[in-house]
């Protein structure tokens, strides 16, 4: 079976990392897999770049430009929506013609247009589409943020400056219905939470919707000696270390305001806690915390297992999440996690067993969860249970097998 995975990037962003890991997992199972991307960064023989740099930039700016104009010449929500009005032509490429299965992942920002998605669906090949956010089943938005208009046909979109019943979100919703009707799609949600949302949209009617989590290499993300991990990073041995990591840590949806408030609460009770921040905005974010913080800046993926192992706890105060790779990585390293009750987080963190699920947007409960794990008596149990859950449910071998069965049964 020849499988073609399609994603905007190979390793930049959570969806790209998940797709790249799936490719490697399937290759490890003996499948013939290639990954077609707009932006190739990894040196990997199975990753194929598509389009020229000039063409890709043109497609990206054309889409963003139309959104900019439609939203009244403002950058507000410029990256909260996608309209897929332009993109690459991939159906004539040899990799596409040779494929038995076309596996779409995150294909926005100038990767594929709706017209091209229609041609892919009509090609007669098996079509699998892993959803890393809500865009495949909404009119234009990646995260509906509580809006349920996608359960009908969108319109009156809160992401648009001048919403109306027949606005851009509604028109593209109807266009997607026509495009999707050209064949049968198996939509895969990375979490049960996202699957349940997708099933409510008319865009998935007549198609299959299932849930399969992202994979992780549990031979790479493993528990290590904590003292040695801290020594390598020049971190203190006598501190409780709380790790926070995000590609775009300054994004309000990452919940930094709540983490800052939680740190203020924690500082009133303990002074031996150090926040460790992995991400490009670490220095600025550290200044907002009421406890000492150290920024690692950007950390290469191959170095992250050591960072997870150096921490006593990983916290994700995100307000919108599907199935975050960072949680999975931390848990695979035996690091307990704390996060809000949102998206797929409660599916990953078993409250009171391998971590703590705090009430949504509740900084007091977030602080209580962090302190409970840091100073409780179940640290080792939390650690072993975190590792166990990842090995049993998210290991790349098991996820690859689930996808192989899905491809074979479609």
Residue, then its C-alpha position, 0 to 999 in steps of 0.5 A: x500500500x502506497x500512502x501519501x501524507x500531506x501537510x503544510x510543513x514537515x516539522x514546524x508546528x504541532x500538526x506537522x510534528x504529529x504527521x511526521x511522527x506518523x510517517x516514521x511510525x508507518x515506515x517502521x511498520x514496513x509501509x510505503x509512505x511519503x510526506x508531501x509538504x510546502x515547507x521542508x525543514x527536516x533532512x528525510x528522504x521520504x519528505x517531498x517539497x512541493x512548489x517553489x519558494x516564490x509560488x508558496x510565498x505568493x499563495x500564502x500572502x494572497x490568502x492572508x491579503x484577501x482575509x485582511x481586505x475582507x476584515x476591513x484592513x485590520x490584522x485582527x483574526x488574521x490567522x484565526x481563519x483560513x479561506x483556502x482560495x489558493x494553493x498548490x496543485x498536487x494531483x499531477x505529481x508522481x507521488x500523488x499518482x502512485x498513492x493508494x491512500x491520500x492522508x491529509x493533515x493540516x493543509x492551510x495557509x496556501x498549501x491546498x485550495x478548496x478546488x484542489x481538495x475537491x480534485x483530491x476527493x474526486x480522484x477515486x483514492x482512499x481519502x483520510x483527513x486527520x483534523x488537528x483543529x476545527x477548520x475541516x468542519x467549519x466555514x473558515x475558523x480553526x477554533x470556534x471558541x464556543x460558537x456553534x453556528x458550524x452545527x448549521x451552516x455558519x454565517x454571522x461569524x464572530x471572526x469577521x468584522x461585518x458578520x451576516x447570515x450570508x457572510x464569507x463563513x456561510x458561503x465557504x461552508x456551502x462550498x465545502x459541502x459541494x467539495x466534500x460531496x465529490x467522494x467519501x472522506x474518513x475524518x480522523x479526530x486526534x481526540x474524542x472531544x474533537x470527534x464529538x464536535x465534528x460529528x455535529x457539523x453537516x460537513x461530515x454528514x455522509x462521511x466517516x468520523x473516528x478518533x485516533x490519537x497522535x503517535x509518539x516514539x516512546x523509545x525517544x521520550x523516556x524517563x531519565x535520571x533527574x539529577x543528571x538532566x538538571x546538571x546538563x542544563x545547569x539547573x538547581x538541585x534543591x528547587x521544585x521545577x515547573x516546566x511550561x513550553x509552547x511554540x507561541x507562548x505569548x498567544x493569549x490562548x496559551x493561558x499565560x494570564x492564568x499561569x501568572x495568577x497561579x504563580x502569585x498564589x503559589x508564591x504566597x505559600x512557597x519560595x523554593x519553586x522555579x519556573x522553566x520556560x521553553x519557547x521563544x518568548x520565555x524571557x518576557x513571560x518569565x517577568x510576569x511570574x511571581x516566582x523565579x523563572x529561567x528561559x531556555x529559549x527555543x529548544x530543539x526537539x531532540x533536546x526536549x526529553x532532557x528538559x522534560x526530565x529535569x522538571x518535577x511537573x509540566x503545566x499547560x494552562x492553554x484555553x484551547x487544545x486538541x491533543x497537545x504533543x507537549x503533554x504527551x511528551x512530558x508524560x512519556x518522560x514520566x513527568x506529571x502534568x497539570x492543565x485546564x479541563x478543555x479539549x482533549x486534555x482530560x482524555x490525556x491527564x487522568x485526574x488524580x492518577x497521573x496529573x491534575x485537571x484544573x477547572x477551566x480558567x480557574x487560576x486558584x485550582x491551577x495553583x492547587x493542582x501544581x502545589x498538590x503534585x509538587x508537595x504531595x506524597x504520590x510523586x513516583x506513582x504519578x510519574x509511573x502512571x503518566x509513562x504507563x498511559x502513554x506507552x499503552x495508548x499513544x506509542x507509535x507502534x500502536x497508533x500505526x497499527x490503528x491507521x493501517x487497519x483504517x486504510x485497509x478497511x476504507 
